[in-house]
């Protein structure tokens, strides 16, 4: 009888364990950008696909170039009905300077203590985030992701290839 009782408790608790673990892979439903404007994923994704761009650091030259490349290809990405959100580590002043340097016209979110990056296994403690491009579902879960970025490789090309925006009608 005790053995059956033990398995009953495991079957009762096990689904909640997985539900809790899965919740960690979601982008926060409500968060504030660096200008203290509320960013709600469900609102952003009502009529568009949200593309999250993670920045290694505000001083990362390759990450800066990535934002400029995406900004310059905005007409192409508009065909795919994309909107963007930038996740960056560091202080708000540094992130604001990055936004000014890149003239990237989308919300920038400060990732304090790499809390959001940890959800997506992109944290590089103590102060950096693995660069990535992530398409989010309406609920904030990951639809597609491409981690990594380098001087000879930009994940915006992988994003463009995946979405095939050029051939959208």
Buried (B, 14 or more C-beta within 10 A) or exposed (E): EEEEEEEEEEEEEEEEEEEEEEEEEBBBEEBEBBEEEEBEBEEBBEEEBBBBBBBBBBEBEBBBBBBBBBBEBBEBBEBBEBBBBBBBBBEBEBBBBBBEEBEBEBBBBBBEEBEBBBBBEBBBEEEBBBBBBBBBBBEBEBEBBBBEBEEEEBBBEBBBEBBEBEEEE
